[in-house]
Amino acid sequence: MAEQDQEIVRIFVVEDDPVYTNFMKYVLGLNPDFEVEVFSTGKAFLDQLHRQPAIVTLDYSLPDMPGERVLKEIREFDPDLPVIIISAQDKIGTAVELLKSGAYDYISKDKDAKDRILTSINNALNRHSLIREIGRLKKEISEKYEFGKIIIGSSPAIRKVFQMMEKAAKANITVTVTGETGTGKELVAKAIHYNSERKSKPFVAINIAAIPKDLVESELFGHEKGAFTGAHTRRIGRFEEANGGTLLIDEIGEMDINLQAKLLRVLQEREMTRVGGNEIIKLDVRILVATHRNMEEDVQQGRFRKDLYYRLLGLKIHLPALRERDKDILLLAKYFLDKFSKENQLNRFRISEEAQTKLLTYHYPGNVRELKSVMELAAVMAENAEVRSQDITFAQLPENAFNTEVERPLQEMIYRIIRSYLNKYDNNVMEVARRLDISKSSIYRYLKEMEAAGI
């Protein structure tokens, strides 16, 4: 019991037989960390239940009330409190019924009782400690994802986002989160989940753009052993992982249109089969989707199925770009600066007026993610306790990445930017993907499409 034994553990023994009472005192007294209190009636015990023992051993046959009633009262007071029934009766049927009613264990008063009691108590305490730790972590997660903590700001645009998030958390409706890259779409999705009725269940996220096209189906729905080359074992997909909870499908607009048909069928039927399998798996999953794309335009252009679009539409939450959030920029800048200083044991900084002006006049193509990086660098570069204008450095696209005086299609502009970055970083695709915040597969796709078109 390692850590549990380092503190006093209060155990209530409910037992009316004086001989067995002395036996229990002896057995439990073997552990110096156990503090034992004995009660000879159910009423005397229940009157003290508010003192919250760590564990209860309960005689099944008490003079004033049956063990079932005492157990029921305990369960109503604290459903997680471990209760070990100790009885002279050795009836399997009785034991099964009490275990179904919430008893942790059932032990007969026989020659093996001593070892069984100690083992059961130690196991119950470890389990109870784990339950409490899980509860603490869940509470911590819920507090971490309070709406006002994950999104810093007070601008009208952000207040509207808060209102929509509150509505989304209260209803089991599909939510579509839109916004430019770096605005915090996944954080919003997590906050909705951890403030909803599903918060005790899994939150699972999958980014379609970060997965090779031919593996997306397996990632979503799982596969059976031998379903395709390389499928050496059965694999559970993200839908099954999220069962009972929430699944975020990020960059949904990047999904292959053929796979969209299967996704639509799964959403409608609330059931699925793994790739290469026949077993029908029932699903209870809340779907959240996120995208930086214009989905209406994708539907009009035939890149996204209209029926799936309407199936996913639900409640729409649009995250404004950072340049649209006025003085939220300064609130966020100070937040990131203080956070980085604390994590790195630096003195707290103030931001000079010139630096504030510089922060407010920049357009932030990388949004909140870019501002975070800018302020962390500023903390490193700053001298004394003030961040100056010269400490604020914004990343610039490599020169000649594109010429805005010449009108070109968007796809070609993107291709030229990627090519410029590849030249700058010695064709290191991983580094370019990181700096542009896109997937490697997206880079390869743009190169292939444009080069095939002779660009």
TORMI-144101 format. One line per field, with one value per residue (C-alpha): residue number from 1; residue in three letters; chain; x, y, z. Coordinates in pm, whole numbers, padded with zeros to 5 digits, always signed. Example, Ala and Ser with C-alpha at 12.3 -4.5 7.8 and 13.67 -1.06 7.14 Angstrom:
// TORMI-144101
seq	c(1,2)
type	c(Ala,Ser)
mol	c(A,A)
px	c(+01230,+01367)
py	c(-00450,-00106)
pz	c(+00780,+00714)
// end
This chain:
// TORMI-144101
seq	c(1,2,3,4,5,6,7,8,9,10,11,12,13,14,15,16,17,18,19,20,21,22,23,24,25,26,27,28,29,30,31,32,33,34,35,36,37,38,39,40,41,42,43,44,45,46,47,48,49,50,51,52,53,54,55,56,57,58,59,60,61,62,63,64,65,66,67,68,69,70,71,72,73,74,75,76,77,78,79,80,81,82,83,84,85,86,87,88,89,90,91,92,93,94,95,96,97,98,99,100,101,102,103,104,105,106,107,108,109,110,111,112,113,114,115,116,117,118,119,120,121,122,123,124,125,126,127,128,129,130,131,132,133,134,135,136,137,138,139,140,141,142,143,144,145,146,147,148,149,150,151,152,153,154,155,156,157,158,159,160,161,162,163,164,165,166,167,168,169,170,171,172,173,174,175,176,177,178,179,180,181,182,183,184,185,186,187,188,189,190,191,192,193,194,195,196,197,198,199,200,201,202,203,204,205,206,207,208,209,210,211,212,213,214,215,216,217,218,219,220,221,222,223,224,225,226,227,228,229,230,231,232,233,234,235,236,237,238,239,240,241,242,243,244,245,246,247,248,249,250,251,252,253,254,255,256,257,258,259,260,261,262,263,264,265,266,267,268,269,270,271,272,273,274,275,276,277,278,279,280,281,282,283,284,285,286,287,288,289,290,291,292,293,294,295,296,297,298,299,300,301,302,303,304,305,306,307,308,309,310,311,312,313,314,315,316,317,318,319,320,321,322,323,324,325,326,327,328,329,330,331,332,333,334,335,336,337,338,339,340,341,342,343,344,345,346,347,348,349,350,351,352,353,354,355,356,357,358,359,360,361,362,363,364,365,366,367,368,369,370,371,372,373,374,375,376,377,378,379,380,381,382,383,384,385,386,387,388,389,390,391,392,393,394,395,396,397,398,399,400,401,402,403,404,405,406,407,408,409,410,411,412,413,414,415,416,417,418,419,420,421,422,423,424,425,426,427,428,429,430,431,432,433,434,435,436,437,438,439,440,441,442,443,444,445,446,447,448,449,450,451,452,453,454,455)
type	c(Met,Ala,Glu,Gln,Asp,Gln,Glu,Ile,Val,Arg,Ile,Phe,Val,Val,Glu,Asp,Asp,Pro,Val,Tyr,Thr,Asn,Phe,Met,Lys,Tyr,Val,Leu,Gly,Leu,Asn,Pro,Asp,Phe,Glu,Val,Glu,Val,Phe,Ser,Thr,Gly,Lys,Ala,Phe,Leu,Asp,Gln,Leu,His,Arg,Gln,Pro,Ala,Ile,Val,Thr,Leu,Asp,Tyr,Ser,Leu,Pro,Asp,Met,Pro,Gly,Glu,Arg,Val,Leu,Lys,Glu,Ile,Arg,Glu,Phe,Asp,Pro,Asp,Leu,Pro,Val,Ile,Ile,Ile,Ser,Ala,Gln,Asp,Lys,Ile,Gly,Thr,Ala,Val,Glu,Leu,Leu,Lys,Ser,Gly,Ala,Tyr,Asp,Tyr,Ile,Ser,Lys,Asp,Lys,Asp,Ala,Lys,Asp,Arg,Ile,Leu,Thr,Ser,Ile,Asn,Asn,Ala,Leu,Asn,Arg,His,Ser,Leu,Ile,Arg,Glu,Ile,Gly,Arg,Leu,Lys,Lys,Glu,Ile,Ser,Glu,Lys,Tyr,Glu,Phe,Gly,Lys,Ile,Ile,Ile,Gly,Ser,Ser,Pro,Ala,Ile,Arg,Lys,Val,Phe,Gln,Met,Met,Glu,Lys,Ala,Ala,Lys,Ala,Asn,Ile,Thr,Val,Thr,Val,Thr,Gly,Glu,Thr,Gly,Thr,Gly,Lys,Glu,Leu,Val,Ala,Lys,Ala,Ile,His,Tyr,Asn,Ser,Glu,Arg,Lys,Ser,Lys,Pro,Phe,Val,Ala,Ile,Asn,Ile,Ala,Ala,Ile,Pro,Lys,Asp,Leu,Val,Glu,Ser,Glu,Leu,Phe,Gly,His,Glu,Lys,Gly,Ala,Phe,Thr,Gly,Ala,His,Thr,Arg,Arg,Ile,Gly,Arg,Phe,Glu,Glu,Ala,Asn,Gly,Gly,Thr,Leu,Leu,Ile,Asp,Glu,Ile,Gly,Glu,Met,Asp,Ile,Asn,Leu,Gln,Ala,Lys,Leu,Leu,Arg,Val,Leu,Gln,Glu,Arg,Glu,Met,Thr,Arg,Val,Gly,Gly,Asn,Glu,Ile,Ile,Lys,Leu,Asp,Val,Arg,Ile,Leu,Val,Ala,Thr,His,Arg,Asn,Met,Glu,Glu,Asp,Val,Gln,Gln,Gly,Arg,Phe,Arg,Lys,Asp,Leu,Tyr,Tyr,Arg,Leu,Leu,Gly,Leu,Lys,Ile,His,Leu,Pro,Ala,Leu,Arg,Glu,Arg,Asp,Lys,Asp,Ile,Leu,Leu,Leu,Ala,Lys,Tyr,Phe,Leu,Asp,Lys,Phe,Ser,Lys,Glu,Asn,Gln,Leu,Asn,Arg,Phe,Arg,Ile,Ser,Glu,Glu,Ala,Gln,Thr,Lys,Leu,Leu,Thr,Tyr,His,Tyr,Pro,Gly,Asn,Val,Arg,Glu,Leu,Lys,Ser,Val,Met,Glu,Leu,Ala,Ala,Val,Met,Ala,Glu,Asn,Ala,Glu,Val,Arg,Ser,Gln,Asp,Ile,Thr,Phe,Ala,Gln,Leu,Pro,Glu,Asn,Ala,Phe,Asn,Thr,Glu,Val,Glu,Arg,Pro,Leu,Gln,Glu,Met,Ile,Tyr,Arg,Ile,Ile,Arg,Ser,Tyr,Leu,Asn,Lys,Tyr,Asp,Asn,Asn,Val,Met,Glu,Val,Ala,Arg,Arg,Leu,Asp,Ile,Ser,Lys,Ser,Ser,Ile,Tyr,Arg,Tyr,Leu,Lys,Glu,Met,Glu,Ala,Ala,Gly,Ile)
mol	c(A,A,A,A,A,A,A,A,A,A,A,A,A,A,A,A,A,A,A,A,A,A,A,A,A,A,A,A,A,A,A,A,A,A,A,A,A,A,A,A,A,A,A,A,A,A,A,A,A,A,A,A,A,A,A,A,A,A,A,A,A,A,A,A,A,A,A,A,A,A,A,A,A,A,A,A,A,A,A,A,A,A,A,A,A,A,A,A,A,A,A,A,A,A,A,A,A,A,A,A,A,A,A,A,A,A,A,A,A,A,A,A,A,A,A,A,A,A,A,A,A,A,A,A,A,A,A,A,A,A,A,A,A,A,A,A,A,A,A,A,A,A,A,A,A,A,A,A,A,A,A,A,A,A,A,A,A,A,A,A,A,A,A,A,A,A,A,A,A,A,A,A,A,A,A,A,A,A,A,A,A,A,A,A,A,A,A,A,A,A,A,A,A,A,A,A,A,A,A,A,A,A,A,A,A,A,A,A,A,A,A,A,A,A,A,A,A,A,A,A,A,A,A,A,A,A,A,A,A,A,A,A,A,A,A,A,A,A,A,A,A,A,A,A,A,A,A,A,A,A,A,A,A,A,A,A,A,A,A,A,A,A,A,A,A,A,A,A,A,A,A,A,A,A,A,A,A,A,A,A,A,A,A,A,A,A,A,A,A,A,A,A,A,A,A,A,A,A,A,A,A,A,A,A,A,A,A,A,A,A,A,A,A,A,A,A,A,A,A,A,A,A,A,A,A,A,A,A,A,A,A,A,A,A,A,A,A,A,A,A,A,A,A,A,A,A,A,A,A,A,A,A,A,A,A,A,A,A,A,A,A,A,A,A,A,A,A,A,A,A,A,A,A,A,A,A,A,A,A,A,A,A,A,A,A,A,A,A,A,A,A,A,A,A,A,A,A,A,A,A,A,A,A,A,A,A,A,A,A,A,A,A,A,A,A,A,A,A,A,A,A,A,A,A,A,A,A,A,A,A,A,A,A,A,A,A,A,A,A,A,A,A,A,A,A,A,A,A,A,A,A,A,A,A,A)
px	c(+00000,+00305,+00177,-00159,+00020,+00200,-00119,-00373,-00660,-00989,-01180,-01530,-01614,-01986,-02010,-02242,-02057,-01806,-01582,-01558,-01521,-01204,-01090,-01134,-00948,-00660,-00648,-00665,-00431,-00153,-00124,-00016,-00162,-00517,-00737,-01026,-01364,-01627,-02006,-02242,-02560,-02646,-02794,-02485,-02272,-02497,-02502,-02122,-02103,-02061,-01707,-01619,-01426,-01189,-01348,-01630,-01654,-02018,-02171,-02461,-02679,-02720,-02967,-03146,-03153,-03059,-02726,-02900,-03056,-02726,-02554,-02827,-02779,-02402,-02444,-02675,-02425,-02114,-02142,-01762,-01704,-01570,-01791,-01677,-01957,-01842,-02101,-02143,-02377,-02208,-02477,-02364,-02699,-02682,-02324,-02410,-02706,-02500,-02221,-02478,-02607,-02265,-02065,-01693,-01644,-01819,-01618,-01739,-01642,-01422,-01062,-00932,-01105,-00796,-00589,-00891,-00993,-00647,-00609,-00956,-00903,-00569,-00712,-01019,-00810,-00587,-00893,-01060,-00740,-00731,-01097,-01030,-00724,-00922,-01192,-00933,-00783,-01125,-01202,-00863,-00927,-01273,-01128,-00848,-01098,-01328,-01421,-01258,-00932,-00868,-00954,-00810,-00996,-01291,-01353,-01710,-01600,-01471,-01770,-01987,-01769,-01816,-02195,-02193,-01963,-02200,-02490,-02284,-02188,-02551,-02682,-02569,-02556,-02294,-02066,-01862,-01571,-01431,-01145,-00799,-00508,-00376,-00698,-00749,-01015,-00908,-00897,-01255,-01360,-01194,-01362,-01703,-01641,-01509,-01804,-02065,-02237,-01979,-01681,-01609,-01582,-01299,-01214,-01045,-00913,-00802,-00653,-00743,-00479,-00200,-00273,-00189,-00503,-00499,-00479,-00761,-01031,-00833,-00755,-01122,-01283,-01001,-00918,-00909,-00594,-00507,-00744,-00460,-00084,+00076,-00235,-00066,-00307,-00655,-00660,-00930,-01018,-01087,-01465,-01437,-01186,-01432,-01739,-01948,-01749,-01657,-01471,-01318,-01259,-01016,-00968,-01277,-01257,-00945,-01132,-01147,-01494,-01526,-01464,-01718,-01991,-01890,-01868,-02218,-02353,-02187,-02329,-02678,-02683,-02479,-02294,-01985,-01764,-01386,-01200,-01193,-01446,-01813,-01889,-02136,-02026,-02287,-02173,-02263,-02027,-02071,-01915,-01732,-01567,-01316,-01188,-01011,-01174,-01486,-01714,-01996,-01756,-01622,-01980,-02048,-01724,-01809,-01519,-01746,-02073,-02378,-02564,-02268,-02233,-02592,-02554,-02255,-02376,-02530,-02413,-02147,-01881,-01650,-01323,-01215,-00863,-00636,-00619,-00998,-00979,-00861,-00691,-00726,-00384,-00229,-00410,-00281,+00068,+00091,-00054,+00203,+00484,+00396,+00345,+00680,+00857,+00708,+00792,+01152,+01197,+01246,+01144,+00807,+00820,+00620,+00556,+00664,+00420,+00621,+00614,+00238,+00187,+00396,+00193,-00137,-00044,+00076,-00161,-00073,-00110,-00030,-00289,-00265,-00003,+00223,+00174,+00274,+00602,+00667,+00625,+00839,+01120,+01067,+01114,+01447,+01564,+01446,+01691,+01602,+01228,+01085,+00999,+01094,+00988,+01316,+01251,+00934,+01030,+00779,+00861,+00859,+00797,+01116,+01179,+01027,+00797,+00535,+00477,+00139,+00157,+00100,-00243,-00226,-00466,-00453,-00323,-00030,+00047,+00055,+00280,+00524,+00537,+00610,+00879,+01041,+01049,+01191,+01472,+01543,+01548,+01742,+01434,+01371,+01000,+00957,+01097,+00887,+00573,+00644,+00707,+00403,+00189,+00065,+00109,+00379,+00108,-00034,+00310,+00352,+00000,+00055,+00388,+00239,-00066,+00121,+00409,+00158,+00001,+00342,+00379)
py	c(+00000,+00226,+00584,+00505,+00363,+00690,+00843,+00729,+00532,+00548,+00217,+00176,-00177,-00248,-00568,-00673,-00994,-00902,-01196,-01103,-00739,-00824,-01039,-00746,-00512,-00759,-00817,-00449,-00354,-00539,-00233,+00075,+00308,+00183,+00381,+00151,+00251,-00009,+00021,-00248,-00123,+00008,+00329,+00415,+00365,+00569,+00857,+00883,+00821,+01194,+01159,+00990,+00671,+00539,+00193,+00007,-00358,-00447,-00745,-00876,-00953,-00659,-00640,-00323,-00337,-00572,-00537,-00460,-00146,-00025,-00086,+00109,+00406,+00398,+00389,+00692,+00883,+00793,+00557,+00510,+00422,+00061,-00167,-00521,-00746,-00992,-01256,-01595,-01687,-01868,-01840,-01773,-01621,-01369,-01277,-01222,-00997,-00785,-00747,-00640,-00384,-00221,-00412,-00426,-00780,-01054,-01254,-01549,-01576,-01882,-01984,-01805,-01476,-01300,-01310,-01240,-00938,-00780,-00850,-00716,-00398,-00324,-00382,-00171,+00116,+00113,+00111,+00390,+00596,+00547,+00651,+00968,+01047,+01000,+01226,+01489,+01474,+01503,+01808,+01955,+01897,+02053,+02360,+02378,+02387,+02652,+02875,+03187,+03003,+02848,+03159,+03483,+03794,+04025,+04156,+04139,+03868,+03645,+03709,+03576,+03264,+03210,+03231,+02973,+02740,+02749,+02652,+02372,+02229,+02207,+02014,+01693,+01859,+01831,+02135,+02278,+02496,+02717,+02962,+03021,+02800,+02888,+03034,+02749,+02525,+02208,+02392,+02505,+02148,+02018,+02287,+02193,+01827,+01884,+02110,+01868,+01562,+01346,+01496,+01169,+00982,+00996,+01297,+01178,+01395,+01308,+01550,+01434,+01657,+01497,+01139,+00989,+00960,+00579,+00540,+00773,+00504,+00268,+00548,+00637,+00294,+00056,-00266,-00641,-00850,-00914,-00644,-00508,-00539,-00445,-00510,-00766,-00721,-00590,-00215,-00008,+00312,+00659,+00607,+00311,+00491,+00777,+00559,+00721,+01043,+01296,+01265,+01574,+01536,+01818,+01947,+01757,+01941,+01742,+01409,+01216,+01242,+00862,+00820,+01093,+00851,+00597,+00864,+00982,+00627,+00579,+00907,+00818,+00457,+00513,+00191,+00082,-00210,-00217,-00231,-00595,-00699,-00795,-00725,-00440,-00204,+00025,+00380,+00652,+00930,+01304,+01450,+01782,+01893,+02170,+02327,+02635,+02590,+02752,+02448,+02614,+02681,+02323,+02192,+02418,+02306,+01938,+01877,+01800,+01605,+01822,+01557,+01515,+01892,+01927,+01625,+01789,+02147,+02154,+02449,+02659,+02839,+03071,+03170,+03519,+03579,+03746,+04065,+04097,+04088,+04441,+04474,+04102,+04095,+04275,+04054,+03744,+03887,+03953,+03608,+03428,+03645,+03576,+03204,+03164,+03366,+03149,+02822,+02935,+03106,+03450,+03781,+03917,+04164,+04470,+04561,+04910,+05141,+05117,+04736,+04745,+04961,+04721,+04424,+04596,+04693,+04350,+04129,+03784,+03532,+03260,+03395,+03308,+03040,+03298,+03552,+03288,+03224,+03599,+03664,+03369,+03497,+03850,+03718,+03567,+03880,+04136,+04311,+04412,+04393,+04547,+04409,+04676,+04725,+04579,+04262,+04195,+03998,+03879,+03597,+03702,+03489,+03429,+03699,+03644,+03370,+03532,+03858,+04015,+04243,+03941,+03781,+03403,+03129,+03062,+02706,+02840,+03101,+02828,+02616,+02906,+02967,+02598,+02593,+02902,+02747,+02421,+02614,+02807,+02498,+02261,+02060,+01953,+01869,+01813,+02158,+02328,+02150,+02269,+02629,+02652,+02452,+02205,+01832,+01664,+01500,+01845,+01959,+01652,+01697,+02062,+01978,+01688,+01883,+02192,+02007,+01790,+02114,+02230,+02516)
pz	c(+00000,-00026,-00025,+00141,+00448,+00509,+00654,+00910,+00755,+00943,+00936,+01080,+01199,+01237,+01442,+01731,+01835,+02112,+02027,+01659,+01752,+01944,+01651,+01408,+01643,+01654,+01279,+01188,+01473,+01289,+01068,+01271,+01008,+01065,+01307,+01403,+01547,+01639,+01631,+01760,+01589,+01245,+01386,+01592,+01281,+01047,+01297,+01254,+00880,+00818,+00958,+00630,+00703,+00438,+00453,+00633,+00739,+00794,+00976,+00769,+01075,+01312,+01606,+01495,+01113,+00827,+00648,+00319,+00465,+00613,+00280,+00098,+00335,+00279,-00099,-00088,+00127,-00075,-00375,-00384,-00016,-00002,+00211,+00300,+00422,+00693,+00783,+00949,+00665,+00379,+00114,-00240,-00336,-00052,-00137,-00505,-00421,-00182,-00436,-00695,-00444,-00423,-00161,-00244,-00104,+00092,+00347,+00555,+00922,+00890,+00960,+00649,+00734,+00875,+00555,+00335,+00541,+00527,+00155,+00078,+00282,+00117,-00229,-00153,-00020,-00327,-00551,-00353,-00369,-00747,-00780,-00580,-00790,-01112,-00971,-00882,-01231,-01395,-01183,-01270,-01641,-01618,-01446,-01701,-01984,-01839,-02131,-01986,-01921,-02259,-02459,-02324,-02429,-02383,-02734,-02873,-03117,-02837,-02611,-02894,-02910,-02535,-02576,-02854,-02658,-02360,-02586,-02742,-02402,-02289,-02590,-02760,-03101,-03374,-03368,-03654,-03545,-03820,-03830,-03967,-03869,-03525,-03382,-03131,-03284,-03100,-02766,-02821,-02901,-02582,-02373,-02512,-02430,-02076,-01993,-02129,-01983,-02164,-01975,-01789,-02120,-02378,-02591,-02910,-03194,-03544,-03799,-04148,-04313,-04108,-04220,-04561,-04772,-04791,-04411,-04305,-04323,-04101,-03854,-03824,-03822,-03730,-03913,-03868,-03888,-04253,-04385,-04600,-04639,-04310,-04099,-03873,-03582,-03519,-03454,-03287,-03474,-03338,-03344,-03108,-02888,-02848,-02784,-02514,-02548,-02815,-03146,-03305,-03678,-03752,-04107,-04222,-04554,-04646,-04641,-04969,-05119,-05148,-04775,-04706,-04815,-04550,-04283,-04371,-04341,-04001,-03872,-03991,-03871,-03551,-03622,-03815,-03913,-03905,-04235,-04344,-04078,-04054,-03689,-03646,-03370,-03215,-03157,-02909,-03009,-03020,-03333,-03345,-03668,-03736,-04053,-04183,-04525,-04670,-04659,-04854,-05139,-05123,-05156,-05454,-05621,-05565,-05327,-05033,-05030,-04982,-04778,-04540,-04511,-04394,-04164,-03994,-03997,-03648,-03437,-03605,-03400,-03591,-03428,-03535,-03659,-03406,-03615,-03566,-03186,-03108,-02767,-02696,-02864,-02566,-02313,-02490,-02529,-02153,-02075,-02294,-02161,-01796,-01860,-02033,-01762,-01489,-01666,-01718,-01380,-01534,-01385,-01495,-01782,-01873,-02237,-02344,-02524,-02846,-02827,-02762,-03071,-03277,-03153,-03232,-03589,-03709,-03911,-03755,-04039,-03782,-03534,-03163,-03223,-03388,-03107,-02851,-03032,-03072,-02699,-02594,-02815,-02677,-02322,-02423,-02607,-02351,-02124,-01770,-01698,-02015,-02356,-02608,-02968,-03095,-02891,-03094,-03405,-03662,-03902,-04264,-04570,-04768,-05027,-05373,-05241,-05459,-05638,-05553,-05855,-06080,-06037,-06000,-05879,-05504,-05555,-05754,-05488,-05223,-05444,-05488,-05113,-05049,-05317,-05168,-04821,-04958,-05125,-04804,-04582,-04811,-04914,-04552,-04582,-04208,-04128,-04396,-04274,-03920,-04023,-04250,-04004,-04265,-04306,-04513,-04722,-04809,-04928,-05148,-05285,-05383,-05548,-05742,-05861,-05969,-06132,-06318,-06444,-06565,-06316)
// end
